[in-house]
Amino acid sequence: MTILVLAATPGGVEVAAAMNSEPRFRIVHVFPYSPRISGGHSNAIRIFIECQRASGLDAVGVAVRSDSASTETGFGFPLMEVDSILNLRWEPLAQQFDLVAGNSLIHFHNVTRAYAPLQRDLRLVGVPYVFTGHGQFSFKNVLHGLKKFVYLQFWDRGPRKADGLQFLAKDSERQARLLLPGYRGMRLVLGNLVNLPELAGVPTASRLDYQVPTDAFVLLFLGRLDVWTKGLDLLVEAFSCLPPNQFRLVLAGPDWQGGQARLEKVADEFGCRERISFPGAVYGEKKWSLFKMADAFVSPSRYEAFNIAQAEAMACGLPVVTSTRTSLATELREADAAILSPLAAEPLARAIATLEADPALRRRLGDRGQAWADLNCNPKRAGERFRQFYKSILERRAGKQN
């Protein structure tokens, strides 16, 4: 029997489906940055919590208090804010959220030794915990992997002792087998999620606002302007090789360590600065309008755990060009859901030119990318997968204690 429960929250009225044939359990998500400030990781965790509450799970959050003046205030879930996660302990956490060993689980986000005191408490009282590594369970090269192996073996053993691990991509799960050999906890491969609005009601952005000719083929990158990690220097160089009357490039996102100035300098050197727009950070409806205006999404990252903006573009049906070095490369290749380019300007330019010249290819990639995003990034599907993951961990822990 399914009971619909109406719960008033700061974010409005939430409708949650709770199965009264299953025991109630509470999930506490702990993350080391404020969800009040919009950003990739905090936004991803907020959607995890929201999708779990929508599926009937009693999910709440714990985060570091923000000192920023420009903060968000509305949440659809209870949030406990602390001065430092280093001071988190079980007793005050249990009192705050009415937690009881046996029906509670702690979900940590990111790997840090600051969680160690709380993890020791959890092991003493018998409360299971899980980790989502937002990139921490994958590595770029052998040396990078060796450093992470040493860290996880000798400095921070919290993930090794976790009851479960969530990975954002299949490649991350495979790499984690090398970082954490012999790990016997539960595993869940589930990437970041996309809260897709009803796109039919979203207006398409005006090309005039982005200094884009009406007949140009618009390439879009959206994300922080982290030049090296996101491969934006390669993108600008590749863009300079394309016919100047045909293509325009929009690099949307907040500046990152002087990234815009560096990119403007690179564009000047290659003679394409006047064909590139830097609109800054875009959020909300403005972001979705920009996706609708673009013809293709390009993200040639040198290293990427899970590109949320790329998943959003795919959910919108935009064809995607990305690099062979991202954690999602294997999955996208298997699904034929994107064009994968080596990390070099010349092959990247060829991939973009091929996409522009072939409307049928764009439609095919857009459809397959949209199907992949629906299968892997849909919050409604994710809620049930989280439920089964947590339930299996709690049942395994109860079996060990019996």
Protein Blocks (a to p, Z undefined) as FASTA:
>chain_A
ZZddddddfkbccdddddfkbccdddddddfbdfkbgcfklmmmmmmmmmmmmnopacdd
dddddfbfbdcfbdcbdcdddfbfklgcfklmmmmnopaehiaccddehjafklmmmmmm
mmmnopacddddehjagcfblmlmmmmmmmmmmmmmmlmmpcbdcdfbfklmmmmmmmmg
hiabdcdddddddddddfklpccddfklnopafkbccdddeddddfklnommmmmmmmmm
pcfklpccddedddeehllmmmmmmmmmnopmmmcccebjaehjllmmmmmmpmbdcddd
fbdfbafklmmmmmnopacdddfkbmklmmmmmnopaccddddfklmmmmmmmmmmmmkl
mmmmmmmmmmmmmmmmgmklmmmmmmmmmmmmmmmmmmmmZZ
